[in-house]
Amino acid sequence: MTCHNAISKIQLMIICILLVMNALSLFYELNPKCGVLIDTFTPVSVGMSASLSVIKVLSIRMNSESMLRIITSILEDWTSRAFNDDLVIIDEASQIGRRICYFQLGFAAVSTIPMFFCWLGNGEAFNPETNMTDVVRAIPLANPCFYGNLFADFYVEIYLLQIVQITVTILGNVGSDCYFFGITMLLVGQIQSFASDIEKFDSLECEQQNRQILRLVIRRHTHLIRMADHLERIFSAIIAFQVMANVYQICMAGLQILLSIRIKDGATAITFTIFISIFLVQLSIYSYAGECLSSSISYLQTCLYCCPWYQMTPNSNKDFVFIIARCGKPFHLTAGKVINMNLESYKSIIKTLGSYFSVIRAMFDE
């Protein structure tokens, strides 16, 4: 709500600079001049995470007006609810978003905090080429080639900079996912509360009152659909990049697992299995949010059909028919207007990845 303030713009600029530097420094390690990397998965994975963080932060920021409409709608709806049942529905939806946020941030912290203490592995190693003992220093992102000669002279400064870069990358990537999921579940709570109000609807004897209630239903339904469209437009491109990045990283990690199994390296296979689990959980969050949003909007049609519309006059019945027909139009949260993000798409992605791994394994066996 304060994104137009000067301080907020300065924060955005600093964050983007840190993320871009992080991504460039990691992708630079793939340069053949830096030598042959033993582990190419880590720099590519973290570099893609930094790039995704920039995309997510800028996309949300560029659509700040639409995002503000959604947030304002949620706040107004939450504060205007007078019945406990409606508040319980919205609060349950917010609790789901909060739990997922705690889970993601906690899991991200557990997986990245050990990187902050890599200095414990510093030591000395004998170099047979120079017949001298060299000091071996480690940094969290393991990309000394990018810094060149600065690595030896400004080791502490580079170390602290990378801690800040990792923190910003985690908050930009995971924090944006939590932000999306929380807002989506609150919007789902609004729709479910609206459905609960429709279920309580009872026909009145006064035709004028019935038509007035129908007008309120139409306005409310139109408003919620518009908020859902705003959400889909803001996050459609973000979800598309997220799906492509996660699928690519799952394929890379799966290839590493097959190679590790072939050389009987169980520790490496377990490590990359954990990576695949993380990426699949991230995809499942987007798919679950899209499924909840689509199903809650579709459920409105059932609620309207179950209302006592048959007790109304023919004119009111015609209005009900149009409202039910409008609710019959499906809504989908998409990844770049190409893939519908729901549980069916999630299962399709897993099946496709399974087929890919089967083909690669068959090639290795040959």
N, C-alpha and C positions, 0 to 999 in steps of 0.2 A: 504493500500500500504506500510505501515511501520510496518507490523505485526511481522517482524523478528528482530526488534530492541529490545535491552535489556529492555528499559523502557516499551515498549508495552507488553513484556512477564511478567514483574513484575506486571503491571496493571491487566493482565489477571489472574495471580495467586491470587492477592488480591481479585478480584471480585469473583472468584470461591470459595475462602475460606468463604467470607461473605455470599454468596448464600447457600453454603452447611450448614453453621452454622444456617442460618435462617430456612432452611427446617428441619434440625434435631431438632431444638428447638421447632418448631411447632408440628411436629409429636410426639415428646416426651410427649406433653400434653395429648395425647390419652392413655397414660399409666394408667392403673387402680390405680396405687399407688398415682397418683395425684388427685384422687377423681373423682366424676362424673361431667362431663362438661355439662353445660346448653346449650352451643352453640358449636357443633362440626364442623359446616360447615365452620366457619371462619378460624380456624387453618388448616384444610385440604385444603381449597381453596388456601390460601396464601402459604402453604407449597408446593402444587403442582405447583403454579406459580413460586416459587423459583427454584424448580427442573427443570421446563421447561426452565427457563432462563439459567441454567447451560448447558442444552442440546443444546439450540439454539446457545449460544455463542461458545461452544466448536465445534459444528458441522460446523459452518461457519468458525471458525479458522482453523480447520483441512483440510478444502477444500479451503484454501486461494488462492492457485494457480489457481484453476478453477474460483473462484470468481474474481480474478484479470483479467483473460481473458475476462470475461463478462464486467467488468467495463471499461477496456481498449478499448474494441470494441465499447461500447456506446460513450466514449469520442472521439475516433477517428471519429466515424460516425457523431457525432454532430458538431465537428469542421471542417469536410471536406465538409459539405453540403453548396452548393453555392446558391441554390434556396430557396426563402422565403417560398414557399409552403411546402417544406420538413421540414424546420425548424419549421414551425407552427405546423405540425403534431406531431413532437417529443416534442415540447414545451407543447402542449395540454396534451399529455400523462404524462409529468412530473408534470404538474399542478394538475392532478388528484391524483397522488401519494403524492404531497405536501399537498393537502387539507385533505386527509385521515390521514396523519401523524399528522397534527395540531389537527384534531378532536380526534384522539386516545390519544395523549399526553395530550390534554386539559381535556378530559373526565377522564383520569387516575388521573390527578392532582386534579380535583374536588372531586373525590371519595376517595382519600388517604390523602389529606392535613388535613381534620378533625382529622385523627388519630394522627397527630403530636401534637395536642393540648389537648390530653386526660388528661394531668396533671391538667387541670382546674377542673376535677372531683375528685381530691384528697380531702380527708376530714378525719373525725374521726367517728368511730362507736363503740357503746357499745357492749362488748362481755359478754354475761350472764354467760358463762362457767368460765371465769377468774374473772368476776365481775370488769373488768377494761375497759378503753377506748383504743381501738386500732386505729393506724393510717392506713388508707386505701389509698394505692397508686396504680395508674394505669400506665401501660406502653402501647405503641402503639399496640403491638401484643398480649397483654394479655396472656403471657405465663410465669408467675413467677416460676412455678414448675421446669422448666429446670434449672434456675439459683440457686434455693435452698436458702442457707443462704447468698449468694452473693447479693440477691435482696435487702436486707435491708441495707447492708453496701455500696453498689456501685450503688445506685438507679440512680443517674444522669448519670453515665457512661453507664449503661445498656440502659437508655432512649435514649441517643445520638447514641449509637451503633445501636439500632433498627431503628432509623430514617434513618441512613445510609443504613441499610439492606433493608428497604422498598424502598428507592430511587433506589438502585441498582437493586432490583427485578423488579421494574416498568420499568426502562430503559432497562434491559436485556430482559424482556418479550415483552412489547409493542414496544420498540425500534427495536427489531429484526423483529417484524411484519411489522413495517413501512419500515424498510430496505428492506425486501423481496418484499413488495408491490411496493415500489418506483422503485426498479431494474426491477421488472416484467413489470411494465407499460412502462418504458423506452425501454425495449426490444420489447414490443408490438408496441411502436412508431416507432422503427426501421423497424419492419416488415410492418407496415402500410405505411411507407415512401417508402419501396421497392415496395409494391403493387402499390403505386402512380406512381413510375417510370415505372413499367410494363404497366400501363394503357396509358402512354404517348408514348409507343413504336410504331414505324411505320416501315413498311417494306421498305428496301432500294433496289435499283436496283442491287447493287454490292453483289454478293453471299458471297464473302469473308468477307465483313463488317457485313453482317447478321450473319454469323457463329461466328464472333468475339464477337458480342453483345450477342449471345446465350451463349458463354463461360462465359462471365461476369455474366450473369443471373444465370447460374449453380453454379458458384463459390460463388456468393452472397447468393443464396438460401441455399447452403450447409453450409456456414458459420453461417447463422442465425439459422438453424436447430441445428447445433452443440452447439451454445450458449444456445438454449432452452434446449437441453439435459443436459448441464452442470448445468443449473438452477434446473432442475427436480432432478438430482442426488444429489445436495447439500441439497435441502429442502424437499425431499421426506420423510425421517425419521422424520424431525422436524414436518411436517404437520401431520404425523401419530400420533405422541405423542400429538400434539395439539388437534386433533379431539377426541382422546380417553379421554383426560383430560376434554375437554369441555362437551362432552356427559355425562361423569360421574357426573360432577358438575351440569349440567342441571337436571339430574335425582334426585340428592340430593336436589337441590333447589325446584324442583317440588314437591317432597315428603314433604318438609317443608311447601310449600304453601297449600297443601291439609290438612296437620295437623292444620295449622293456621286457615283455613276456618272452619274446624270441631269444633275448640274451639272458633271461632268468634274473632280471633286476626287479625284485618285488617291491622295494622301497619306492623306486621311481614310479612304478605302475600305480601304487596306492596314492602317491602324491597327485598324479594327473587324474586319477579317479575322483579325488576330492575336488579338483578344479572343474571337472565336468559336472559334478553335483551342484556346485555353486552356480554355474551358468544355466543349468536346467531349472534351478529354483528361481533364478531371476526371470527366465522366460515364463515360468508358471505363474508368477505374480501378475505379469501383464495379461496373461490369458485368463486368469481367474477374475481379475478386475473387469475385463471385457465381457466375460460370461455373466457376471453378476449384473452389469449394467444392461446388457441385452435382455436377459431373462426378466429383470424387474420391469422394464418397459413393456415387454410382451405380456406380462401378467396383468397389466392394466386392462387389456381387452377382456380377459376372463372376468375381472371384477365388474366391469361395466355390464357384461352380458348377464351376470348373476343379480344385477339390481332389479327391483320390481318395475321395470319399464312397461310391462304389460298392463299395469294399473293406470297408466297415464293416458292422456288424450292422443289421438292420432298424430297431431302436430308435434307433440313432444316425442312420440315414438320415432318420427322421422329424424328428429335431431339426434336421438340416441343411435340410430343406424349410422349416421355420418360420423359420430364420435367413435363408435366401435370400428368403423372402416378405417379411420385415421390411425387408431391404435394398432391396426393390423399391419401397418407398414413397419417392417423390421428395421431395427437400429443395430449397427455393428461398430465397435471400436476397431479401427483398421491400422495396419502397418503400411503406411504410404499408399493408402487407397487400393492396396493389392490383396493383402491377406487379412481376413477377419480374425481378430484376436479373441479366441474363445477356446474352450477345452477340446473341441474337435480339431482345431488347427494345431493345438499343442500336441495332440496324439499323432497327427499327421507328420509333424516335424520329427518326433521321436522315431516313428516308423521309418522315415526317410534316412535319418542318421544311422539307424540300425542296419538298413540295407547297405549304406555306404561302408560301414565297418565290416560287414560280411564280405563285400567285394574286395576290400583291401586285405582282409585276412586270407582270402582265397589266393590273392596274388602273392602274398608272402609264402604260403604253403607250396606254391608252384616253384 
